[in-house]
Amino acid sequence: MVVSSVMFSESAVALTAPETLADRRPVQAGPVEPGFPIDYLGVLWASAPGDDHGDDDRGAEPHGAVRFRHQGAWGPWVPLIEDGAAGPGDGDQWGSGLVAGDDAEAYQVRGVPAAAGGPQAVAINTTDGPRVAVGEARRGTAAAMASADCRSRADWGADESLRFGADGAETWPPAHYPVQVATVHHTATKNDDADPEATVRAIYRYHAVDNGWGDIGYQYLIDESGVVYEGRWSGTKSTSCELEGGDASDFAHETTDLDGDGVLDEMTTAAHTGGANSGNLGVALLGEFTDHPRTGGEPKAAAVTALEDVLAEVGHRHALDPTGEVLYVNPVNGDQRRVDTISGHRDWAATECPGENLFGQLPAIRTNVAAKMAASDADSAPAVSLSSPADGSTVSGTDVAVAATASDDDAVVQVEFLLDGSRLAVDTDAVDGWATTWNSSEADDGPHTLEAVATDTVGQTASAGISVTVDNSSGAGSSTPVHVGDLDGSAVAAKNQWYASVAVTVVDGAGAPVADAKVDGTWTTSGSTASCTTDGSGTCTVASQRVRKSTDALTFQVDAVTHAALSYEPGANTDPDGDSDGTTITVKKPA
């Protein structure tokens, strides 16, 4: 689950989404106008434990049906089918999947079973309400934005207030357990969904408020394009995929020791398989994959591929056997059941979920997940180190250069830079090397840690860290010695002659450019000397005398760098481009 993006530097931005509008009332026989355009409608009621929720009579309406009115005209009756999720209880409530209203002005429900206890209808609109703040992320300029293949809760617009009751208490605080199995679902919502984020918000409201669960029922959801959505709140804010370069690796996992058991990376319990939710990963594909002629369909290939990627990543992370069976043991009550490691919801309960068209693909999905996990095992993790600033150095100023070197047997796709454990920036293109700049004036004076985390094409990571000291009290530049940070040569033709020029960049120990540094050097081929003084970018240029074209190359050597306040450390000279050793560079004549 790797993001397609560019480098993001730190800049706060508020995230907003339309406020969810909802109208819940007892089911009635006649038409109902909720007072807003209906995006979705759900019907739910109390049911006795052990009720068979499967739909064997596919041509009938065993759970009732709903129809919608648009501009005065009624549409066809749509059968209600069961929601893909099952909450903390075990069969004490039946809920339909959300039926798309497509901005209807009214709805009507018929045929609810006589045994249904207190049936309720919920009309939901997640697109037309006033925009409200749903979180904050950090990003660069708008030009730096790029599409991502995942969405955090803030990205898709989760209203976190829905997780709390009227008394201000969290309805369902997160709990975390080791992952034992994974269960595949469908959401029983419409196919060919033009606004999947709005659909996820509707499911969230329906599960959190109307079902009374306090949150959405799945750990992950996947739309038809293969975008992965963060589901159940894990206890800590995840990284925005759209604005911060997140890769979904922090979705649904305990990233800090919230429960105090000393164990990290456990899965957050969700509400998708009644009686077997703890230690059970729930992944739901948006859509309905039954063979119902009016509402069912086939899952899109992109969605199935993303499902396999999620299962492979989680399987590798938690050492699961995707083609095997396990004895699932509920860590809360000790109940046991032997199941496939990757199963469908209907393997656990009498339900249509995840629909026969998706359920029938599970054998192939298990095989593909195993292959992806094997490929990941065969690939080595990347290597990474921080090259600037120097470990133990003192830094200051608004533009401290932070750089890393990273390599992999396939490819490195991003390097994330952390300051004291929090994201500083993400670089995904390495146009100027794996690098960013740090405004150290925003940090307190004193010791800090910098870390680089490299990620390869299969999601494996490696990290390296250093310690630095921030000292902005004097307002001066870095107290570390200066050195050459780059030499770039060029050749210029001049009739039957040519000459060479060399741009010299001087930096301090933190990698920040140093102005007013005098560079002295020698053109070793001729013995002539040259000097220049760096400007605000830390760079200056020296040029050779003209030579005949019979001279194949000219070599320039840095002899000294002098600065009024900083000393020169030639042993630290470097060149990230690799076209010199940081002290001597050879320029070939023009072709």
N, C-alpha and C positions, 0 to 999 in steps of 0.2 A: 504494500500500500504506500507507494512512494509518490510524492507530490511533484507535479510538473509546474515549476515556478522559477523565479529569479531571486536575487538577494533582497532581503527585507531588513531595513534598519529601523531603529526604535522610534516610533511616533504613535502616540495614543490616538485611537479613534473609537467613538461610541458606535455600538451596533444596535440597530432598531429593527422592529418587525411589526406588522399589523397586530393590534390587540385582538385576541380571539373573542368572537361574539358567540354566545350560546343561549339556547332556549330549551329548557328541560321541563317536561310536563307529563302527566299520566297519558297513556295512549287513549285516544278517543276515536269514535267511529267516523266523524266528519272531517272535512278539510281543516288544516291548521296553517295560519299565517304567522310566522315568528316575528315579522317586522324587519327582517333583513334578508338579503339573497342567501339561499341555502347552498352552501358548498357540499356539505355531507349531512347524512342523517343516520343515527344509530338507534337501535331498540334493544332494551335489556330488561331482564326480570329475574326474580328469585326462583331458583329451581331446587328440587330435592337432590341430595347426593345420590349418585348412581343413575340418574337420568341418562338415557342414551341420546347423545347429541349428534350422532352420525346421521347423514341424510341418505337413506337407502332408496327412498322414493324420489328420484331426481326430477320427475316431471311435475310434481306437486309443489305445494308451498307449505312444507311441514312446520315452518316457524313463522308463517305469515309472509306478507309482502308489503311493499311501499310503492307509491307512485307520486309524481311531481307535476306541478302546474307551472307552465311557462306562458306568459302573456295570455292568460285565460284558457289555454288549451292543456288538457291532461295528457300525460304520456302513458306508456304501458306500465303494467304492474311488474315489479322486479322482486323476485323471491329473496327473502332474508336468509343469508347463510351465516354460519357461526364465525365469530372473530377468530383470528389466528393465535391469539394469546389467551392464556389461562392464568389467573392470578394466584396470590398466596393461599386462597381457600382451595378446596378440592370439590368442585362441582356444585357449589352453593349458589352460583349465579350463571345465567346464560346471557351472552351479549352477541349481537349480530356484528358482522363486519360493517364498516361505514359505507353507506351507499351514496354514490356521487349524485348531488342535486343539480350541479351545473347552473348555479345562480337561480334556482327555482324560487317562485314567490310563495308557494304553498306546498304542503305534502299531505298525504293521507295514508293511514296504515290499516290493513285488514288481516284477518285470519290468525291473530295471535292465539296460541294454544290455550285451551280453557284452563289447563293446569298452571299456566304462568302466574307467578305471584307478583302482583303490583307492577305490571309492565309500564315502562317509561320510554318516551321518545325524546331524543336529543338532537336538535338541529344546530349545526355548527357552521360558522363562517370564519375563516382564517386569512382572508384576503382584503376585506373592506373596512376593517376597524381602524381607528386612529393609530398611528405608529407610536410605539412605546419602546423605551430602552430595554434591551435584553442582555447587555454585557458590554465589555470593552476589550479591544485587542490592540496590538501594536503592529504598525506597518510602516512601509516606506511611502513613496509617492504613488499616485494612482497609476502612473505609467508602469510601475513595477508589478502591478497585479497580474496574475495569470490564473487560469482555471485550475482547480485542484480536484483530485479524485476522491476526496472525503469532505465531510462537513461536521464540524463540532456542533455542540448544542447551541452555542452562540451564533455560529454560522447559519443554522437553519431557523433560528429565531425562537428558541425555547424560552417561555416566560417562566422563570424559576420560581415565581411566587405561587404557581400552581402546586408546587410540592409541599406547601404549608397550609395548615388548617386555619380556621378563624382565630384560634388562640395563639397563632404565631409559631406553633410547634411543627416540626417537620413530620409529615404524615407517615413516611416510611424511611427512616434513616438507613443509609446504605450498610450492608453487611458483606463480608468478603470471605470466600472459601477457595481452596484449590480447585482447578478445573478438572472434571472427570470425563465429561461427555459434551457433545454439541448437538443441538436440536434445530432442524430446519423448519421454517414456517413460511406461509404467505400471509399477507395482511388482510386478504379478502376485500381489498379496495379495487377501484377501477384500473383497467389496463390502459395503455397508451396515455399515461398521465402527463399532462402538459406542465403541471406545477407540483412536482413531488415534495418540495419543501413545505408547501401549504398542506399537503396531505399528511406529512409527518407531524406538523403542528396540530392537525385535527386529531390524529391518533393519540398524541400526547395528552391533549385535553380530555379525550374520551376515557383513556385509561386512568389518568391521574385523578380526575375529578368525578366523572360519572361512574366509573367502576370502583372508585374509592381507593385505588392502589397508591396514590401519591406520586406516581411517575409513569413513564411509558413502560410497556411490558417487555421490550426486547433490549438486549445489549447492543445489537447492531441492526440497522436496516439498510437495504440496498435498493436503489431505484433501477429503472430499466436501462439506463445508460451505464450502470456499473458504479455509480457514486455511492460511497459508504457513509452512512449517517451514524453519528454517535447516539446511542439510545439512553439507557438507564444512567442517571447521575452517579458518578463513582465516588463522590465525596470531595473531589478537588477539581478545579477548573482545568479543562483540557486546552491544548494549543489549537488556536484557530487554523484550519487548513487553508482558508482563503486569504487570510491577511498575515499570518505569522509563519507560514510554511509547515504547519503540522502535518503529520503522516498517519494519524489515527492510532499510533502505538500506545497512546495514553488513554484511549477510550476504554471504559468499563473495567479498568484495572486500578488496584490500590497502589498509587505511586508514592505515597507516604504512609507511615505506619499508623493509620487512623484508629485501628482497634487495639493497638498496644500489644499485639502478640509477637512482635519482633519479626514477622514475615511480610515481605513485600511481594508485589506482582500477583496477588490473588485476584480472582474474578469477582466483580460486583454481582450480587444476586439480583435477578430481575423477576418478571412475572409473566412467564410464557408457557409453562408446563405445570399445571396444577399438581401440587404434592411432590414435585421433583424439580424445584427451581434452584436450590442451592447447589453450587458446583456444576451447574448445567448451563452452558452457553447457548443463548437463543439468538439466531440470526434469521431475520424475516425479509423476504423479497416483497417489495411493493407490488400489489396486483392480486388477481384471482386466477388460479391455475387449475380450476376444475374443468370438467367437460360440459358445464352448463352452456347451452347453445347461445344464450343472450349475454351472459356475463363472464364466462370462462375464457381461457386462452392459454397459450404457451409462454413460458418465461423466455425473455430475450437472452440471446447468447452472451451479451456483455454483462448482464446481471449474474448469470450462472458462473462466468469466469471470475467476476469479483467475489462471488460466494466462495469459490474454490480458493481464491487468494486469501480471503479472511480466514478460512478454516485451516489452510496450510500455515499461515503466520501464527495463529493461535496454537495449532497442533505442534509446530516446531518449538514454540515458546514454552509449552507446558508438557512436552514429551508424550503426546498422544499418539496412538496407533490408529490411523484413519480407516483402515480396512478390517480392524479387529472388533471383538466384543469385550465389554467390561462388566464387572459387577458394580453397578452404581449403588453407592451407599449415601443416603441422605444425611449430611453432617449435622442436621438439626434434630431429627427424630430417629435416625438409625434404620429407616425403611430401606429395603434392598430390592434391586431388580436387575436382571441381566439384559443388556441392550447392546445394539451396535454403538460403537464410539460416536459415529455420525448417524443420527437417526432422523426420522420425520416425526412431526407432532403426533400423527396418527399411530405411531409405534407405541406411544405412551397412553393414548386415550381414544375413545370413540369419537372421532372428529374427521371432517374432510381435509383439514389442514395437513400438509401444505398444498393440497390439490393433487389429483392423480397425475397431472402433466408434469409437475415438479417432482413428486414422490417417485415416479418411474425413472427419473434421471439419477437418483441417489447412488445406485451401484457405480455408474460412470463417474459421478462426482467424487466418490470415495477413492477410486483408482487415480483420478487426476490429482487429488490432494496429496496422495502418497507420492506420486511422481514429483510434484513440486517440492515436497519436503525433502525428498532424496536429492534433488538438484541443489537445494539450499545446503544440505549437509556436505555435498561435494565441493562447494564453493568456500574458499577461505574468507575469513573476516578481513576487513580493510586494515591498513596500518596508518597511523596518524601521529603527528608531533606538532607542537607549537614552535614556530621559528622566530616569532616576534610577538611581544617584547621578550627580552632575555629573562630567564628564570631568576628570581631574586632581585630584579632591577627596580629602580624607582622611576615612576612615571608621573606626568602632569600634563595639563592642557586639554584642549577640546578635540584634538585629532590624533589620538594615540593609535598608531598602526598595529593591528592585530592580524597575524598571518599564520597559516598552518601549511604543512606539507602532508599530502594524503595519497595513498596508492591502494590498488586492489588488483586481484588477478583477473577481474572483469572490468569494472569501472566504479568509481566513486560518483554518486549522484548528488550528494550534498554534504556540506560541513556546517554544523551548528556551533556557534560560539556562545559560551555561557560565562556569565560573570557572577561569582558567588552562588552558582547553582541555578541562576535564572537566565532565561534567554536574552542574549545581547543582539544577535543577528543570525541569519541563515544565508549561506552562499550556495547557489545551485548551478552556477555557470562557470566559475573559475576563470573568467576572461582575464582577470589580472591576478591569477593565482587564487587560492582559497584565502580570502582576506576580507576584512572589514575595518572600520575605524571606531574608536571608542572615545566618547566625551568623558574623560576622567574627572572633569570638574563637577559632574553630577554625583560622584561617589564621595564618601567620607574619606578624609585623609587617614592613612593607616594601611594595614595589610589586606589584600584581597586575593581571590583565586580566579584565574582564567582557565577555561577548559574548551577544547575542541572535540567535537563528536562527529566522526565520519560515518556515513551510511552508504552501503553498496547497493547494487541493483536488486538484490533479494532481501533487502531490509536488515542485513547484519550491520552491527555498529562496532566501533572501537573509539576509545577516548584517550586523551592525554591532557594533563593539567600542569600549570605552573603557578608560582606565587609571585606577586608584585606588591610594591608599596606605593600608594598614591600620596603625593606631597604637592599640593597646590597652594600651600601657605605663602610661599615667596612670590608666586605669580610668574616665576621663571620657567624655562623649559626643563627638560629632563636633566637630572644631575649625572647621568651616566655618560661615558665617553662617546665621541662621535666616530662613525666609520663610513666607508663607502657602501651604499645600499644597492647601487646599480650602475653599470657602465653600458651605454648603447652607442655603437659606432655606425657611421654612414660614410659612403664614398660619393664624391661629386666630380663629374667629368667637366673638364675645362679645355676645349679644343683637343690638342694632342697631349694634354697633361691632365692630372687629376689631383685632388687633395682629400684628406680624411678629416672628419670631425667626430668628436666624442662627447656625448652628454654624460656628465658625472652627477649622480644624485648622492647627497650626503644626508645621513639620518643619525638620530641618537640611539641610545641603547634600547629605547622602547619602539624603535622603528619609525618615529615621527620625523618629518623633514626638518632640516636645520638650515636656516637662512644665515647669510653673512659668514659663511665658511669659505676660506681661501684654499683653493686646490692648486697644488704645484705638481708638475709632472714632466716627463721626458718622452720625446719621440725617439725611441731607442734606435730606430733604423738610421736616423740622421744625426742624433745626438742633440738636436735642438730642444729647447725647453718651452713650456707653455703653462699658463696659469689662468684661472678664472675665479669668480666669487659667486656663490650660490644666491639665488633669489628666494622669494617667499615659498616657492615650491620645493626648495632644497636642491635645485638643479642649476648647473651652469654648463657651458659648452666651450671646449678648446678646439682649435683647428690647426692642422699641419700646414707647412709650406707646400706649394705646388711641386709635384714631381712628375717625371716623364712616365708615359704609359708602360715603359719597359720595367718599371718598378711594380712588382706584383702585389705588395702589401706593405702597410705601415703599422707599427706597434706603438701604442701609448701606454706608459706606466705611471701610475700615481705614486709620487715620491713623498708627499706630505699633505696633510689637511690641518689648517690652523684656524682656531676660533678664539674669540676674546675670553670666553668663559669655560669652554669645554675642551678636553684633551682628545687627541687622536689615538685610536686603537686600531692599528692596521691589521692585527690578527683577526678582527671581526669582519673585515671586508667580505662582501658577498655579492652575488648577482643572481636574482631569481630567474632570469631568462636563460641562464646557462651558457651565454655567449662570451663569458669572461670568468676570471676567478675573483673579480671584485677589485683587483689591483692592476692587472695588465689585460689589455684587449688588443686584438689584431684585426685591422680593417683591410679587406681585400679590395683591389682596384675594381672600378665598375666594369660590368660586362660589355 
